[in-house]
Each structure stands twice: as structure tokens, then as C-alpha cells.
Amino acid sequence: MENYTHFEHLSIATDIGIVVLDISGQILFESTTHEAASGFLQMLHIKMDCEESCRIAFVYGCYQARRFGGRYVFFAPSGLVYCAAPLLDNKGKMSAGVLAGPFILTDYDDFIEYDVKERVDLPQDDIDLLQEKVRTVPCISPLKAHSISEHLFYVASAYYSQTKLTEAVSVQTDVLSTAYPVEKEGELLSAISKGDIRSANEVLGDIIKQAIFHYGGNIELLRSRVVELTVLLSRAALKGGADINAILGLNYDYLKELDSFTSIEDIVLWLHMVTRRFAQYVFDFSGSKHMDIISAAVEYIKLNFTSKISLKSIADHLFISQQYFCRIFKEATGQTPGAYIAYLRIEESKKLLRKPNVNIVDIPEYVGFEGQSYFTKIFKKKTGLTPGQYRRENKVLPSYSDSP
């Protein structure tokens, strides 16, 4: 029988509920404070029909915490907030996860008004009941949430009498980063976010070959890198327009499956399958009544974004009005056609900036931007860096005509 006394003490000290989950999302331990809010939680999950999606998000949050050095704060599909930390075994694999929460970062009335009423259509009686019970959930400041996340991290680290997780993560990161083809990851993520399966698999093949050589057949080091790659791939798919619920579900299943593999061959085959699935989910319009039109528009944009493509030319290609096209594209993808075109151009320009033989002054013309100043303005707005700064941060030596 596991002893979770440390987590009970932390829960009492912070007045925040704590649960320990296995990697399937089943509760192994529940603190007394968490039990006090369980009635409201059960009611909220039923009313918002989000019990299963929350369970998936809880496990995913623990994997994310593992990815980000042991600390992770996130919003569950219910709108409630949690802190997560991984519990690792002596081989460095995640055997379970621990959550501190739920809590609310806004006030109670705002939570009901914006996180509940605007997302689900409920009778007033249900709203009144939720308003009555919501105060069983703590309402805290972002500063306290950060502090709880820090404390949860240290208690989770001490649970297995390990050295601090940050030290382990730091050492592992140093080992993994040496001579590893990090620049290839950028190319892979760009291909995924565009839904380009062929290019993604080509780049992935290069990454895998170098990774296997670099790690000398050490399956645990390879598995650690693959966990990071999977999280990065899911984010790229979301950036490309994939549905967040679908990606959360895939990540939960995939990361759980990864821990079961005992051979490098199985991991390689699995990673190619994961890459293909994430790419397929980019701009999957199967739920849209304008699926054919939007799919045709995206294909046309991908083929022509480096030229002087206009909204009128896209609409004319689809034989619909420009106004109608803009409206249904935004409804289906969550962004305007112009924003999607700019995104593709920025991603293409990043690839060119990583090539030392391509002059910065030529890139705007290559990717479809009109003029160097406009390109620089949009690039900095989207990335936080000028093109020159991006090139220097990626340690690309400038050609003779590049700006300093």
C-alpha cells in the first residue's frame, strides 16, 4: 500500500485538493480537501459533459509536466485550473502523476458566467445549483498558483527519494542536445503544421537515423527524446488547425503506448505512425458542412502562397464570392485566410533563414511578401525576432550581403 502522507500534508497546508493518478487516469489517492469539492466536480462534469475529456487532460497535463521540468499549470476542459507533476520510477519513466486542484483564478461569478454559461446551454435551475456549490472550490491568485506548483514539484520529487527532478532533467537535456539534429526538428514541425505527410516522414527519417547513432542504441534515451517529439508534434498539429480534443486524445493514447515498447524498431515504426496521424489531423474539416470548399481552398493556398495570391483569386478559384469565402473559412478554421497565408509564409521564411547561402534580402520575394520592411514587420510580430536575430539565434553564419 503506497503512503501518500506527504501529499495529504501539502493539501492541508495549501487548502488545495490533491490527487495521484496512474497513467490511465485512475485515482490512486485523493486528499481530504479534494473530497470536499468532489460533489461540485461531479456535478460540473456531468452538466458540461466533460468527464472523459478532463480525465484525458489530467494525464496529458502530467506528461506535459514531465516535459517542462516537473511543473505545469493548465486549464481543464471544465474551465477549472490544476497544477501537475510527474512521479517517476527509478528508470526515469513516468509511473504516475499528481495534480493539485481544482482551483479558480477568476472570481466565482465570472467562472459561472464565462466558463460555464457561455460554453453550455443549461437551465437556470442548474446554473443556480452550480453557483451555490462552486464555493467548495478555492479561488486563488496566479501568484499562489505558481507557489503551489513549485511546492508540488518538490514534494513529488521527494516522494521517490530522488535528487531534484530539475537536476535530472538538466543532465538529460545536456546529453540529448549534444550532436542531436535539433534544426531538423524545426523542419519536421513545419511540415506537420502544414499537413505535409511526405515531407514530415522524410525529415523524421533523418532525425531517427541520427538519434539512434547518437544514443548508441540506448532505448531509454531514445524514448525520452521521442516523448519530447510527440509533444512538439501535437503542438504543431494544433498550430496548423487540428482539433484540440482530437489531439489531446491521441497524445494520451500514444504516450501511454510508448512506455510499453521494448525495442528500438517498435519505437521507430510507432513514431512514423504518430507523425502521419498528427499531419492528417491538420485542417480535418470532416465536421464542417463546407468541407469540400475549405479543403480545396487550403490546397490552393498551399500551392500558391509564395506568389501574389489574393482573397479574390482564391474565391474566384472556388467560384464563390470573396465575402462568403472569408466567412466560412474563419468558421471552419478559426482564423482568417490572410492569417493562414501569413503563417505559411513565415514558416517558409524560417526554413530559408536556416540556410546560410540564402540572403535575407531575397527571402521576402521567395515567400510572397511585398518588400523587406513589411516582411520584417510581420516576421517580428509573429516570432518576436527580426529575421536577422532569428538567423543569429539559430547560429547561421550570414552571407556577405546579409544585414548585420
Steps between C-alpha positions, in 0.01 A plus 500: 500500500653831393546771764376836374532685832722771351229592249234512773719739700553721195126504436428607859771769491379655174128426540511362144387149408756246380452178305749239381414332168639200318583538131149392399347783704367287787521662844750333737471757779263788580568752776232600749487851354439360151218280630325814629470632144416165340124564504536820301753340265273207422207733440705732275640212295152361441343836411786589262537143368877516550586220743692292244674800339607619847642157585704509179612857572615400851732227369616722215576776753726263694687408181534871422640556849758232429584678177538843665725407791243376752263796516189570293187712562205449266127555443290184487210478250271586793666842527654417840875530552751236617873468570668177387821313577626158386594213729795314347628151572868417543541466122374852437166387357179663614317248716229739623414868525383736771258792467437792734155646444247585393505873561374814329712799395206734435217575744212255543242705307733541202570126497130414477432780251788445256630148557164328542207699358678604180613144428189297581131583486361408841164565670503776759442245778826326409684833489365592844610166641851535355525854639407364840757217495791671319635650822622157607776563245776742616536833320867604505742746339736408213792560740367239742440259212867536403607440860282187525651370176851546645413322824328217315813452293724465807264265684462284188880490463549401864234229477739254335804635692650620172733787440314807385318439176641820356855364535403175331323684220795737460751215473277310259447810286875561477556139390221508245591834348863416418537427129126442469343644179288766673471705180323204338228520764404844367460357150291212635268730695456726200399202283252376764339840544440511123366144489787401267531127580761421232745770613437418867595137453811589301628734772398255773710230333807725525429578866457135593820387328707767673326443834563125500867558409535774763344300785693184415193278519400623849124447484422711808679807363324450167165462675557828688566685176197342337278619788620854432449459126143375552408804708660731241317323216166540676562872546592538135179321400296733723679799347406370157131488589444153646220453751632527857278223640613259229868582561465467879345158451774389262777623729350322799478169312838536331705595806342217696585257219859622464598378847408142402758466219817302567679530166632791293331355190157522666563860605610601147192344334277655766648849452442489124137405567459782753647753258261391225197518729582847634553630146167351392323690779622838374199676352277195524169656396291184529265679739452802273207528263736686262766226516555477123532875452739551792717203405526631144587847632776368727647294216495801268663723764775247571585487129496878445587679826849594376349699213283813511193305605192705592169425669327576170715252309421228756127576491503507118674161498218364718225676300361675809494860619793640695280594799344154519840331476648709783204424726494122456880472516505680836212284628675177400860579599476764770722741306471729200638398158752784526627373837544148359689631196727708726562196719609288202729779376662544841561124533655491153718801578628328817619208287680739265655694788657178627683465166823709503516526121166687482524880539245660732426771244378235254270314736193733483477441125548125539213462751253752357544809722506840336818673609766452766349741757156336490657155525708608801195655668282187460784262589573685824131519586461122461832385650618782726826521303619678188614271216863583580453421869328172412792402276756586770302311768509195276877546468491544122799690369375791283595531134693807389190707417296423814412781735716507815 
